[in-house]
Amino acid sequence: MGYYDETDSTREKTKERKSLRPIFSSMISGVVGGALVLGVTTYTNQTPDQVSVTNHDKAVETVTQSQSSSSDNTPTQPVSLSTNSIADIVDALSPGIVGITNLQAATSNPFSRSQSDSQSVEAGTGSGFIFKKEGDIEYILTNNHVIEGAQNIEVTLHDGKKVSGELVGADALTDIAVLKIEAQENTVVANLGDSSSLRTGEDVIAIGNPLGEEFSRTVTQGIVSGIDRTIDVTTSEGDWALNVIQTDAAINPGNSGGPLINMNGEVIGINSLKISQSGVEGLGFAIPSNDVLPIAEELMQNGKIQRPFIGVGLVEMNEVPAYFLQENMKLPEEVTEGVIVGNVSPGSPADEAGLVQQDVIVALGGQKVTSSNDLRRILYSETKIGDEVEVTLYRGGEKMTVKITLSNRDATNA
């Protein structure tokens, strides 16, 4: 299947098979993070030649409308909706939907290194929405891939006004980013609903900026096509299994980061992915609001997501010829799944536990490891910083178990 990234940066990411020597001599610290999305991609708006493969029945309740941009903590003013009319929901929420432009440095003269020759150019566009207001600051939720690599971020408000956005924090694995802007008059703060209460078949709408500002705040309607879907993606920080809501509401380039809304006027997801293939229609995905909120809160508090850290670079077994595994690494023929340690970061938990290059990890914490994605999923989802975990591995053909005490590090690699 073909998947396309809602990201609008012009980066082109390809996954290359390494020769055996580079595999073990030039691996950087941390799990090798591929740049090619495995099976699914995300979309933001870009010009046709820039599209690149890389990588969510009750009466309408209320949303909140921010008052002035004063520096006090004046509470937001509720805006009540009397019906579950889509038009009423759109009218109420549209002032809180924003466009986001990723501006990156470009050099007009390719032979010049002078900063005076550089300028910021649009590398991509996406969507976002205001989800929190504190005093004279409004906070915006969007996708990480919308703003990744940005030198500057421009936010376009509902009235066309453009303001500078500041990155509060971002997380590549969960594809969540939080921005902040100075509070504006007559903007709306969206209410995040409970995505765990969603049922397949519920009506939903998506609002965003497909193809950029020309079609800003475009509304599409659909249903929840599936819940608790898992999509394997590859990010700048490695492979990850993303939990998503499936919808048939149309999601187009530029919709990334925009809200998926239920008939109560609540945001129950952030639109992030779609499957794009000839003959395939209506397969879009949004990150559930219940997954988004704790990530957003930690980003607002710390600017990053802290995860358990081992300190190894990994190589997939299917990238290494079978003869090398058996003859050079003495791996038994019956061991066909696992992940190879390409390098060990000095002073890391793996180093302290005695892991070495060419160890083959087959289990972590008693759970089978078949790939780097497996290891990362177990590490990030089922362990905590400070935990002592058992690692089962093969070294020189011998099976052994070592204990590793997980630590913390700014980088979110395994």
N, C-alpha and C positions, 0 to 999 in steps of 0.2 A: 504493500500500500504506500501511497505517497502522502507525506505529512508536511505541512508548511508552517513556518514559524511566524507567529504574530509579531515577532520582533522586527523592528524596522531598521536596525542598524545594518550597515552594508558589509559587516564582517562575513566572510565566507569560511565555513568551518568544515574541514574534512578529517576523517579518521584515517590515519596511515598505519599500515603494518610496519613494525620496526624489525630490522635485522636483529639477530640474537645478540650481537655485541652491543649495539646501542641500547637494547632493552635493559641490560644490566649495568651499563656504564654511564648513561646520561639521564636516568630517571630523576626527576626533581622530588623533593620531599612531599609526602602526602599521596593520596590515591591519585593515579593518573586520571584526570578528568577529560573525557573526550569532548569534542565540540560538535559532533554530529548527532542530532536527535535520533534516538532509537525508536522509530515507529511513529512518533507524533511530533508535531511542530506547533509553534505559537505564531500568531499573526499580529503585526502592526503594519501601518501603512508605509509603503515605499513605492518607488517608481517601478514600472514593469521589469526593467532590466536589473533591478536590485534584489528581486525576490530570491532568497537563499534558504536552503534547508538548514535548520538549527534546532531547533527545538520546535470547566469547571461550569375559600368559599364562604371566606368570612367577610364581614363588613370591613372596609379599609380602616386601619387604625390611624396613627399619626406619624408625621415626620416632623423634624424641628427646623425652624427657620432662624438663622442667626440674626442678631440685631446689628448694632453698629460695630465698627472695628475698634471700639474703645479698649483701653488696656485693663479695665476692671473685669471681674468674673460675672458679669451680668448673665443670668441664665437664658438659654435659648427660648424662643417663643414657639409654642406648638402650633402647627397648622393642621387642623382637623379636616379629614376627608369623609364625606357622608356616604359615598358609594364605593363600590369596587370597580368603577369605570376605569378602563385603561387610560382614557384621556385625562381623567382627574389625577391619576397616579403620575402620569408624565408631567402634567402642569405643575404638580407639587414638587417633584424631584428634580426636574430639569435644571433649576438654578444651582443645584449642587453637583452637576455633572461637568467635568472640565476636560479640555484637551491638553495633551502633554507633548511637547516637542523636545526631542533629544538633540542637543547641539554639541557637536564635536569639532575639534580643531582641524582645520585644513590649511595646507600651504599652497599658495597660488603659484609659487615658483618651486618646482620639485628639486632644484639644485641649490636652493637657498635654505640655510638653517636659521636665518634671522627671524626672531619672533615677530618682528614688525611686518613680515610677509604673511603671517598666519591670520586666519579668521575663523570664526565659528560658523559652521554650516549645518543645515538640518540633516541629521543622520537617520531620523525616523520619527514617527508620531504614534501616539496611542491615546488612551482614555484614562480617566480616573474619576474619583468622587470624594467629596468632603465627608468625613465620617466623625470628626471631632472638632470642637472649638474650645479653646482655653484662653480667656482674656482676649488679647489682640492677635492670637495665632489660630489659624485653621489648619487642620491636618488632612492630608489627602492619601487615599489608598490607591495603589496601582500595581502593575506587575514589575518585577525586577528587570525582565528583559526589555521593557519599554525604556528604562532609563540607564541601563547598564552601559558603562563606558562614556557617559555624558560628561562633557566639560562644563556645560551650563544646561539648566532645565528651564524651559519656558512653559508657563501654565496659561491657557486661554480660558477665561471665565465665560459664563453663559451669555453675557452681554457683549462678548467679543473683546473685552479688555484683556490685555496681556500683562502678566506679572511674572516676576522671577520666583522660581521655586527652589527651595533648599532641601537637599536630601537629608532626612533624619536617620535613615538606616535602610538596608536592603539585605535580602537573603536569596541567593541564587537557587538553592535546592528547592525551596518552597515557592519560589517565583513571586515573592511579596516585597513591596517597597513602600515606605512611608515618606511623604514629602510634607513640607510646611510652607505656608504663605502668610502674608499679613492678612488679617481678617478684613473682609469686604462687606459692604452693605448689600442686603437683600440676597444673600446666598443661603442655601439650605444645607443642613446637616442631616445626612441620611441615617436611618435607623437600621442597624444590622439585626436580622432576624435569626431564628434558630433553625439552622440547616438540617439538624437531626430529625426534625418533624416533617421533612419533605416526603411526599409520596409520589411514586411514579404516576404520571398522568396529570399532575397539577399544572395549571396555567402559569406561565412566567413570561416576563418581557425583558429584553436587553436594550440598554441605551448606551450609545457610544458614538465615536467619530470615525466611521469607516472611510477610508481613503482621505482622511485629513479633515481640515476645517470646512471644506466645501459642503460636506454632508454632516456637519456637527449635530450631535444629539439625535441621531437617527434612532428610531424605535422599531424593534422587531418583536414579534410575538411567537410563542411556541409553548411546548410543554416540557416537563421534566421527563426525559426519555429513560433515564436510569439513575440510580444512586449507588454510592459506594463503588464506583468504577476505579480501576487502577491503571494509570498510563505510565509507561516507562519513558523517561526523557533523559537527555544528557545536557548538563548545564556546565557553566564555567567552573563549577566546583565538583563535577563528577556526575555519575549516573544516579538517578533517583526515581523511585516509584511514587508518583504523585496521585493522591486521592482526589477524585473529581466527581462533579455532577455532570451527567450527560443531558444535553438539551438539543432540540431541533430548532430553537430560535436562531435566526440567521446571525452568524458571527463572521465578520469580514475583516480584511486588513485594516487596522486602525482601531478595532474594538477592544483590543487587549487592555486590561485594567479597568474596563467599564463594569457597571453593576449588572447582575442578573437579579431580577426583582420578582417577588411573589405578589399575589393579588391583595395582600395586606399593605402593599407599599413598602415592604421591608427588603433590604438587600440580603439575599441568601447565598450569593456567590460572586466571585470576580471572574469575568470572562477571560480565558487565557489561551485556549487551544481549539483547533478544529482539524478534522481530517479533510484533506483536499486531494481528491483523486477523481479522474474521469469516471462518471457514472455513480459517484457517491455524493449524496446530499444530506444536509441536516444532521451532521455529526459534530456538534460543538461541545466544549467542556469548560466548566467553571470550577474554581477552587472554592469549596464550601466555606461559608462564613464562620462556622465553628472552628475550622482550621486556621482561618485568617486572623481572627481576633487575638488569640494568645501570641501569635508571631508578631502582630502589629504592636501589641503592648510591650513585648520585650524589645523590639526595635526602638520604640519611643523611649524606653528606659535605658538601654545599653548601646543602641546604635548598631548592634549585631546580634546574631544568635550564637550562643555558646553551646557547643556539643562535645561529647566525649571524644578524646583524641588518643590514637595509638602511635602514629608516627611512622607509617610505612608507605612506600610506593608500590603499587600492585600491577601485575601483568596478568591478563587473562590466559588461561591454559590453552584456549583454542588459537592463540596467537603464536604458540611455540610448537614446532614440529614434534610429533610423537617420539621420533627416534632420539631427539635431544633430551626429552623428559626421561626416557628409559636408560639411555646410555650415559649421558652426562650428569643427570640429576638422580639416577638410580630409582626413579619412581616406579613402584609396582604397576604392572599392566592393568590390574583391576581398579586402580585409582584413576578415574577419568574426569572427576569434577573437583574443583577447588580454585584457589587463586594463588599466584606465585608472588613472593616478596621480591620486588625489584630492587629496593634499597631501603635502608633503615636510617631514620634521622638521628644523628648523635644526641644523646641525652634524653631521647623520647622514652615513653613507657615501653615500647617495643625493644629499644636498645637496652634498657635496664633489665628487661626480662630475658634477654639473650637471643632474640630473634636475629637471624642473619639472612643475607641475600640468598635467594633460591630455595628458601623454606617454602613449602606448599601448605597453605592453610586450608583445612577441610571442615573445620567446625569452630564456632565461637559461642561460648556460653552454653555448650551442649546442643546448639542448633547447627544443622548442616549448612555449609557455605559452598555454593556452586560457582559464584562469581563475585566480582568486586561490588556489584549492586546488592547482592545478598549480604555481604559483610557490612556494608554501609547501613542497610536497612536494620539489621539486628543491632548494630552499634548505636545508631541514633534513636531508634524507636524503643528499644528494650533494655538499655543500660543507662546509667547515670554517671556523671563525673564523680570519681572517687571509688566506683565499684571495682572489685577484683573479679576478673573473668578468666575462665579457662580457655586457652587456645589449643586446639588439636591440630597438629601439623606433621608433615613428613620431611625429614632431613636426611639426605644421603640414603634414601630407601627405608629409613627407620621411622616408625610412628612414635610420636611423643606428645606430651601435654605440658604446657607451661602456663603459669599464671601471670596476668598482666593487670596492674592497677591503673585504671584509666585516669588521665589528667585532662586539663583544659588548655586550649590554645586559641589564639585569635582566629587562625585559619580553620575552616570547617571541613577539612579533608580528613579521611580516616588515617 
